[in-house]
Amino acid sequence: MDMRPTNAYIYIYLVSTTSFGFGLWAFIVGFKASLRQLKDFYYLPKIVTFQLCLVFLRLQAIIVNSILVPTGAIPCLPPISPKVFANTLLNSLLLGQLVILSVIARNYYKLPIPEVVSMEDDIEKAPEDELEKKQTNGHLYSTEDPAEPIEKVAISPVNKSDDEPLLNGDTVSSPSL
């Protein structure tokens, strides 16, 4: 392999490896963003096996093609060049590793998943006459008229005594039982 700066292979390989790194980074960011929502679906082991496949494919190709072949670590057998022998060795290793990872992934995909409930079922069950409310600074506001508060809500700390002033000057009295 010609490793001179005038060879285009080096630049194409550098762009390809950088692109792979950015793609793997984006995949990991998407994985971490959706991990909490999909934990009931055994998302973590499925994604880890997929990431191992990607890393094995790329990392071993980098090691074999960039290190072992140029240094002469792969022997030259008369009918087969070192490059062909390295590719045969690489593909044989990947075949074995990916068969093992596919068996592991198959076991994770066979695990039972929770029943999925659609949003349409929840909308049909909700009463239509209730006002949607949102809370802002202790006031509840209707979405129909956001300028008019519905009621004032005072939130009392747990260990405050009766008739003790809150931060905004209001007092809270506990109801008598």
MARMARKOL-817016 format. One record per residue (C-alpha): residue in one letter; x, y, z. Coordinates in steps of 0.2 Angstrom, whole numbers, padded with zeros to 4 digits, always signed. Layout:
BEGIN
aXYZ
...
END
This chain:
BEGIN
m+0000+0000+0000
d+0007+0017-0005
m+0006+0029+0010
r+0014+0044+0001
p+0005+0061+0004
t+0001+0062-0015
n-0009+0046-0014
a-0028+0049-0013
y-0032+0033-0003
i-0025+0041+0013
y-0037+0056+0011
i-0052+0045+0006
y-0049+0034+0021
l-0047+0048+0033
v-0064+0056+0027
s-0072+0039+0028
t-0066+0036+0046
t-0070+0053+0052
s-0088+0051+0044
f-0089+0034+0053
g-0084+0042+0069
f-0097+0056+0068
g-0111+0043+0063
l-0107+0032+0078
w-0107+0048+0089
a-0124+0053+0083
f-0130+0035+0085
i-0124+0035+0103
v-0133+0052+0106
g-0149+0046+0099
f-0147+0030+0110
k-0144+0040+0126
a-0159+0051+0122
s-0171+0037+0120
l-0164+0025+0133
r-0176+0030+0147
q-0192+0029+0137
l-0187+0012+0129
k-0180+0003+0144
d-0195-0008+0146
f-0191-0015+0128
y-0174-0021+0133
y-0166-0007+0122
l-0149-0007+0131
p-0143-0025+0126
k-0150-0024+0109
i-0141-0008+0105
v-0125-0014+0113
t-0124-0029+0102
f-0127-0018+0087
q-0114-0006+0092
l-0102-0020+0095
c-0105-0026+0077
l-0101-0008+0070
v-0085-0007+0080
f-0079-0024+0076
l-0082-0021+0057
r-0073-0004+0057
l-0059-0007+0070
q-0053-0024+0064
a-0053-0017+0046
i-0042-0002+0052
i-0030-0014+0061
v-0028-0026+0047
n-0027-0014+0032
s-0018+0000+0040
i-0006-0009+0052
l-0003-0027+0048
v-0003-0027+0029
p+0010-0012+0027
t+0021-0018+0040
g+0023-0036+0033
a+0015-0045+0047
i+0003-0054+0035
p+0014-0067+0026
c+0015-0068+0007
l+0010-0085+0001
p+0015-0087-0017
p-0002-0088-0026
i-0010-0076-0014
s-0004-0058-0010
p-0004-0051+0008
k-0018-0040+0004
v-0030-0054-0002
f-0024-0065+0013
a-0028-0051+0025
n-0045-0048+0018
t-0048-0067+0019
l-0042-0067+0037
l-0053-0052+0041
n-0069-0058+0033
s-0067-0075+0042
l-0064-0067+0059
l-0079-0055+0056
l-0090-0070+0051
g-0087-0079+0067
q-0089-0064+0078
l-0105-0058+0069
v-0113-0076+0071
i-0110-0075+0089
l-0117-0057+0091
s-0132-0062+0081
v-0136-0077+0092
i-0134-0065+0107
a-0145-0052+0099
r-0158-0065+0094
n-0160-0070+0113
y-0163-0051+0117
y-0176-0049+0103
k-0185-0065+0109
l-0188-0057+0127
p-0206-0052+0131
i-0210-0034+0128
p-0224-0024+0137
e-0241-0021+0129
v-0241-0005+0119
v-0255+0007+0122
s-0260+0019+0109
m-0263+0038+0113
e-0280+0037+0104
d-0287+0025+0118
d-0282+0038+0131
i-0290+0052+0122
e-0307+0043+0120
k-0307+0039+0139
a-0304+0057+0144
p-0319+0067+0148
e-0322+0082+0136
d-0330+0094+0149
e-0314+0096+0159
l-0304+0112+0157
e-0286+0110+0153
k-0276+0119+0166
k-0258+0125+0168
q-0250+0131+0184
t-0239+0147+0184
n-0233+0156+0199
g-0245+0148+0211
h-0260+0152+0200
l-0270+0140+0189
y-0274+0147+0172
s-0287+0140+0159
t-0281+0137+0141
e-0297+0145+0135
d-0293+0162+0143
p-0275+0163+0149
a-0277+0180+0156
e-0289+0175+0170
p-0283+0164+0184
i-0295+0150+0190
e-0290+0149+0208
k-0274+0153+0219
v-0264+0138+0225
a-0253+0140+0239
i-0240+0127+0242
s-0234+0124+0259
p-0217+0117+0265
v-0219+0101+0275
n-0212+0107+0291
k-0220+0125+0292
s-0232+0128+0306
d-0250+0135+0304
d-0252+0154+0300
e-0233+0155+0296
p-0230+0167+0281
l-0224+0160+0265
l-0210+0168+0254
n-0223+0179+0245
g-0231+0185+0261
d-0247+0175+0260
t-0251+0164+0275
v-0257+0146+0274
s-0269+0139+0287
s-0272+0120+0288
p-0290+0115+0288
s-0297+0108+0304
l-0303+0090+0304
END
